[in-house]
Amino acid sequence: MFHPHISPATPGGSTSTSSSFDFNNKPSKKNRGSYNCGRCGLPKKGHSCHLPPPPSATPTSTDSSISASASTSRPLPAPRQQYSHLRRALSFDDVDIRCDSPLPYHDKTEVDESELDLFGSSSVKLPFTCVWEVLRRLPPAGLLKAARVCKGWRETTRRLWRATEELRLRVPVKAQLGFVGSVLQKCPGLVRLTLKMESDVDATMLACIAFSCPGLESMEISISGSAVNRITGDELSRFVADKRCLTSLKMEGCSNLGGFVLCSSSLCTLWLSDLHSLSKTVFNCPNLKEVSLDFSRQQNDSTDLSVMLDILGRSCSKLQNIHVASVQLSHVAVLALTASNLRGLRMLSLVLGTEITDASVAAITSSYSKLELLDLSGSSISDSGIGMICNAFPGTLSRLLLALCPNITSSGIQFATAQLPLLELMDCGMSICDPGSHDPSYAETEDDELQSAYNNKLHLIYQKLIIKHGRLKKLSLWGCSGLDAICLNCPELGDLNLNSCKNLHPERLLLQCPSLERVHASGCHKWLIRAIQSQVNNSGAMESHFPSKRLADGSKRIRVPHFMYQQQFDDDKKRRKIEYRPCNVLVD
């Protein structure tokens, strides 16, 4: 039951029916909606009040109807207990008045409990913080619809838009630029913006973002469907130069840039994908720490990567992470990058460079000494290059990716796992492939005898992989059809990828990995999948967990007999139970 709101009489407040004038004999203004009796609170229409009038009509004893303007103007006096069970606390107007309060409602620790409003009617009452928490979880489209419900919700959504610092917006195909502009203008304090464009994006969109988000620090634009990114290099350069607070820029579909000159003292992260035929690239970003340049797979790309990497290394001396993916990568480009003095480099990824050889690995190992991640997938390095990597980074390297490297063997992989004690992730997918998988006769032979003889001949060149590592957590051998035997003793291994390992024999598979959570086995034979399931899910259950105890003289430990172990387990209910986590074998 709510107590009545007794507010001091003000020129704008409503008073009791027996006193319609104030002390200056001027009629007081009656608030619209005050249709309840001032003494008992019941509707006035057809009502005869049974309560006596108050003894005096003083400013402190004047009975007032429930008015937001009066109840929120000053502290409330003590309510009169004799009428508390007859009044209904209807405070529709409280929403409109208190939403203008400057309190930051997005921080719940700063909201005073006395400022909580009640939303709804006499049967449904909702605190303001509840409405805030519900509305803040709506997507932008739902928030726009919620603003049409009532005036209180409209003010709350306005506050939400103004307090928003991060916005993720999907722009549909038929959406117009005015829709994006109207949403962005509602968020003057926006710091992080993520746009998923299903429609074309051009310089007009960049101008709209620059105008509506003056304090933008991070922007990400992804392209989906048939959308096209029409932003040119000059337009992107002008946007980066104007946004002096921008620290992170990630953009997809940059095939129309042609070239760019990026000048920014605040930019720290730069990701550009689908690049093609860059004629001019200038990086004047002294604080740039992470760069990712992903080029298209077209063979007619005319980008001079050696010049670009030379400019990048010399003008951005604070670089820590470098990722470049291009079929134009060569040994000359690697030499241009290693010529710069990048002492703080921690992650280097040069992907799809078929002309990167062991000589390139020698240049990398002689220039950088603290690499934690090295990705040379798609290169032409051999086991000798792996030996250089192991000799240069035994105390720092934790992630090594050598997928699509046809010149490495299982011996090189075993050597890497033995010489890199900090290794946690290794990817060797499609590196150890079946040499007959690309032979047409291997797939088209119909005679069983010829097929069996051919398989026996190839069996002589199949390879075996034995890995024993104490910290390895992820191992990827996808597409390694040249392996016929695998033995893994990795207690920390949680993710194993054996997709398309079609020549792996179930009898030659041994997985001693108690922490395995996922094994990917898509494209494998059924009997191999059954062997994997039996090893990863039944080995732990069959293991004996009987405790042991020392003899009386403390000389040695002996295994406790089964009946004593069972009795001890029944007596001690607080004994820790052994739990087994089932491993998921993914075949689709």
MOCORGI-V163329 format. One line per field, one symbol per residue. phi: phi as a letter, one per 40 degrees, with the letter a starting at -180 (. if undefined). psi: psi as a letter, one per 30 degrees, with the letter a starting at -180 (. if undefined). burial: + if it has 16 or more other C-alpha atoms within 10 Angstrom, else -. A space follows every 50 residues. Layout:
phi: ???
psi: ???
burial: ???
//
This chain:
phi: .ccccbbccbdcccbcccbbbcccfbcccccchcbbccbbgcdccgbbcc cccccabcdcbccbccbccccbcadcccccccbccbcbccbccccccccc ccccccbccbccccccbbbhbccbbbcccccccccccccdccccccccca ccccccccccccccbbbbbbccccccccccccccccbcccbbbbbbcbbc baccccccccccbcbcbbbbbbbbgccbcbccccccccccccccbcbbbb abgccbcgiabcbacbcbbbbbbgcafccabbbbbcbcbbbbbbcccccc cbcccccccccccccbcccbbbbbbacccacccccccccccbcccbbbbb bgccccbccccccccccbbbcbbbbbcgcbcbccccccccccbcbbcbbb bbcfbcccbcccccccccbbcccbbabbcfcbbccccbcccccbcbcccc ccccccccccbcbbbbbbacbcbbbbbcgccccbabbbbbcccbbbbbdg ccbccccbbbbbbcccbabcbcgcccccccccccccbbccccccbccbac cccgcacbccccccccccccccccccccbbccccbcbb
psi: kklkjjkkklfglkalffjglafghkkkkkkkfiglkfefflkfjgkjkf klllelilffgkkkljkeeefgelkklkljffgfgfkkijheffeeeffg kgkjffjffgkkffgklkkaaffjkkleeeeeeeeffkleeeeeefffel eeeeeeeeeeeffkfkkjkkjlegkleeeeeeeeffifgkekkkkjjflk kafeeeeeeeefifgkfkkkjkklbglkjgkleeeeeeeeeejffkfkkk klhhfgeelljjjkffkfkjkklhlkikekkkjiifgkfkkjjjllgkfg kgkjeeeeeeeeeffifgkekkkkjkfgkleeeeeeeffliifgkekkjj kgjfgkafeeeeeeffekfhkfkkjhkgaglafeeeeeeefehfgekfkk jhlhjffllfeeeeeefffifgkfkkjgkgeilkfffgkefeffkfkeee eeeeeeefffgllkkjkjkffkekkjhkgifgkfkkjkijffkfkkjgkg ifgkkefgkjjiifgkekjjhkgllefeeeeeeeefffeeffkkgkllll leggelklkkleeeeeeeeeejfgkkkkkkjkkkjkf.
burial: --+++++++---++++--+--+-----+-----+-+++++++-------- ------+---+++++++++++------------+--+++++++++++++- ----++---------++++--------++-++--++---+--++-++--- -++++++++++++++++-+++--------++-+++++++++++++-++++ +-+-+--+++-++++++++++++---+++++++-+++++++-++++++++ ++++++++++++++++++++++++++++--+-++++++++++++++---- +-++++-++++++++++++++++++++++++-++++++-+-+-+++++++ ++++++++-++-+++-++++++++++++++++++++++++-+++++++++ ++++++-+++-++++++-++++++++++++++++---------------- +----------++++++-++++++++++++++++++-+++++++++++++ ++++++--+++++++++++++++++--++-+++-+++--+---------- --------------+----------------++-+---
//
